[in-house]
Amino acid sequence: MVSQATVVAINVTQEGDRQILGIDVSASEERSFWTAFLRGLVKRGLTGVRLVISDAHEGLKHAITTVLSGVAWQRCRVHFMRNLLARVPQSLREPVAAIVRTIFAQPDHASALGQLQKVADGLRKRLPAAAALLEEAAEDILAHKHFPDEHRRQLHSTNPLERLNKEIKGRSNVVGIFPNVRAVVRLVGAILLERDDEWTVAERRYFRAESMARLTAPPETASTHELLMAIA
């Protein structure tokens, strides 16, 4: 029996609608896998990506740089906080988390960056590893601050994918062991098709057209571009 990872990518179009972009299965999430996955999406028509949201997987980060050159990257804030607090003694994790959250509560990128530096300076003497990680990841965890305020709650992490991932895991666990990769893709693909259909007929768009208008290209090119992509 070989354990393999199933990866899913979703996006938000210029019209503010969510879509399933793709799925793949691999025993190794190395750079070559992620590069092939992203190139497959581009080959199928993915263009104009403005922001990619994902965990800080080195192979994926390199693939984004290679395939989607110039695209902004948002490091999942939830995963980042776990990584940060792993460098903090248990007794200090709650107060440190509260202090770090003041960074994300700032109204814009400049003030958030300034607050991050203050927090890092305050932590440096007692928690140098945590302070260093904050400074190292500053731009990556604040990329969503460059986008409209009403979008930021959905852009700072891969949480929008979590419900979908839980459903995939739950239904996969019922099966237990799959005979081959094709069987995995058939099951997970069916789940994703159901979800995509639900998003298509939903009365409310993920982002309002008014807010998307501040990001989008002219109407004549809007149908060929994708705006945001989350991968988990």
C-alpha positions in Angstrom: 0.0 0.0 0.0 1.3 3.4 -1.0 0.1 6.7 0.5 -0.4 9.4 -2.0 -1.5 13.0 -1.9 -4.5 14.4 -3.7 -4.2 18.1 -4.6 -7.0 20.4 -5.7 -6.9 23.9 -7.2 -9.8 26.3 -7.2 -10.0 29.9 -8.5 -12.2 33.0 -8.6 -12.9 34.4 -12.0 -13.0 38.1 -13.0 -16.8 37.9 -12.6 -16.3 36.9 -8.9 -17.4 33.2 -9.3 -15.6 30.2 -7.9 -14.5 27.3 -10.1 -12.7 24.0 -9.7 -9.5 24.3 -11.7 -7.9 20.9 -11.4 -7.0 17.8 -9.5 -4.0 15.5 -9.5 -2.6 12.6 -7.4 1.0 11.9 -6.6 3.2 10.0 -4.2 5.6 12.9 -4.1 4.9 16.6 -3.9 8.3 17.6 -5.3 8.9 20.6 -7.6 8.6 18.5 -10.7 5.1 17.4 -9.8 3.9 20.9 -8.9 5.5 22.3 -12.1 3.7 19.7 -14.2 0.4 20.3 -12.4 0.5 24.1 -13.0 1.7 23.7 -16.6 -1.3 21.5 -17.1 -3.7 24.2 -15.9 -2.0 26.8 -18.1 -2.2 24.4 -21.1 -6.0 24.1 -20.5 -6.4 27.9 -20.6 -5.4 29.4 -17.2 -4.2 32.9 -17.8 -4.0 36.3 -16.0 -3.6 34.9 -12.5 -3.1 37.7 -10.0 -2.6 35.8 -6.7 -1.9 32.2 -5.7 -2.7 31.1 -2.1 -1.1 28.0 -0.7 1.0 26.6 2.1 4.7 27.3 2.1 5.7 24.1 0.3 9.1 24.7 -1.3 8.3 22.6 -4.4 5.1 24.5 -5.0 6.7 27.9 -4.5 9.4 27.1 -7.1 6.7 25.9 -9.5 4.7 29.0 -9.1 7.7 31.1 -9.8 8.6 29.0 -12.9 5.1 28.6 -14.4 3.3 31.7 -13.2 6.1 34.2 -13.3 5.3 37.6 -11.7 2.2 36.3 -9.8 1.8 37.4 -6.2 1.9 34.6 -3.6 -0.1 34.6 -0.3 1.2 32.2 2.3 -1.7 30.5 4.1 -2.0 32.4 7.4 -3.4 29.4 9.3 -0.4 27.2 8.3 2.0 30.1 9.0 0.6 30.6 12.5 1.1 26.9 13.3 4.7 27.1 12.0 5.3 30.2 14.1 3.8 28.9 17.3 5.8 25.7 17.0 8.9 27.9 17.7 7.3 29.3 20.9 7.1 27.6 24.3 3.6 26.2 25.1 3.1 28.6 27.9 3.6 31.6 25.6 1.7 30.5 22.6 -1.6 32.1 23.4 -0.2 35.6 24.2 2.2 35.5 21.2 -0.7 34.5 18.9 -2.7 37.4 20.2 0.1 39.8 19.6 0.7 38.5 16.1 -3.0 38.9 15.2 -2.6 42.6 15.7 -0.6 42.6 12.5 -3.4 41.3 10.5 -5.9 43.6 12.1 -4.2 46.7 10.5 -6.3 48.4 7.8 -3.7 48.4 5.0 -0.4 46.8 3.8 1.9 49.6 5.0 0.5 49.7 8.5 0.5 45.9 8.7 4.1 45.8 7.7 5.0 48.4 10.3 3.1 46.5 13.0 4.9 43.3 12.0 8.2 45.0 12.5 7.2 46.2 16.0 6.0 42.7 17.0 9.2 41.1 15.6 11.3 43.7 17.6 9.4 42.9 20.7 9.8 39.1 20.3 13.5 39.2 19.3 15.2 39.1 22.7 13.2 36.2 24.2 11.9 34.4 21.0 14.5 35.1 18.3 13.4 32.2 16.1 9.8 33.4 16.0 10.9 37.0 15.3 13.1 35.8 12.4 10.3 33.8 10.9 8.0 36.8 11.1 10.4 39.1 9.3 11.3 36.4 6.7 7.6 35.8 5.8 6.5 39.4 6.0 5.6 40.0 2.4 4.3 36.5 1.9 1.7 36.6 4.7 0.6 40.2 3.9 0.1 39.9 0.1 -3.6 39.8 0.5 -3.4 43.4 1.9 -2.9 44.6 -1.6 -6.4 43.5 -2.6 -9.7 45.1 -1.8 -10.7 45.1 1.8 -13.8 43.1 1.2 -11.8 40.3 -0.4 -9.1 39.9 2.3 -11.0 37.5 4.6 -11.1 34.9 1.9 -7.6 35.6 0.6 -5.4 35.3 3.6 -5.5 31.5 3.8 -6.6 28.3 2.1 -9.6 28.0 4.4 -12.0 28.2 1.5 -10.7 24.8 0.5 -11.0 23.2 3.9 -14.6 22.2 3.6 -14.0 20.7 0.2 -10.9 18.8 1.5 -12.8 17.5 4.5 -15.5 16.1 2.2 -12.9 14.5 0.0 -11.2 12.9 3.0 -14.4 11.7 4.5 -15.6 10.0 1.3 -12.1 8.6 0.6 -11.9 7.1 4.1 -15.1 5.2 3.4 -13.4 3.5 0.4 -10.2 3.0 2.3 -7.8 1.6 -0.3 -8.0 2.4 -4.0 -6.8 0.0 -6.6 -5.1 2.7 -8.7 -4.8 6.4 -9.3 -7.6 6.4 -11.8 -10.0 5.2 -9.2 -9.0 8.1 -6.9 -9.5 10.6 -9.7 -12.9 9.2 -10.5 -14.2 9.5 -6.9 -12.6 12.9 -6.1 -13.5 14.2 -9.6 -17.2 13.3 -9.0 -17.1 15.2 -5.7 -15.5 18.3 -7.4 -18.0 18.2 -10.2 -20.9 18.3 -7.7 -19.3 21.2 -5.9 -18.6 23.1 -9.1 -22.2 22.7 -10.2 -23.3 24.1 -6.8 -21.1 27.1 -7.2 -22.4 27.6 -10.8 -26.1 27.8 -9.7 -25.5 29.7 -6.5 -27.4 33.0 -6.3 -24.5 34.8 -4.7 -21.1 35.3 -6.2 -18.0 34.7 -4.1 -17.0 38.3 -4.6 -19.2 41.2 -5.6 -18.9 42.5 -9.2 -18.3 46.0 -7.9 -15.2 45.0 -6.0 -13.9 42.7 -8.8 -14.2 45.6 -11.2 -11.3 47.3 -9.4 -9.1 44.4 -10.3 -10.2 43.2 -13.7 -9.0 43.9 -17.2 -11.2 45.6 -19.8 -14.5 43.8 -20.5 -13.3 42.5 -23.9 -10.6 40.4 -22.3 -12.4 39.5 -19.0 -13.6 36.1 -20.2 -10.0 34.8 -20.8 -8.5 35.7 -17.4 -8.5 34.1 -14.0 -7.9 36.3 -10.9 -7.2 34.2 -7.8 -6.2 30.6 -7.3 -6.0 28.6 -4.1 -4.1 25.2 -3.9 -4.2 22.6 -1.2 
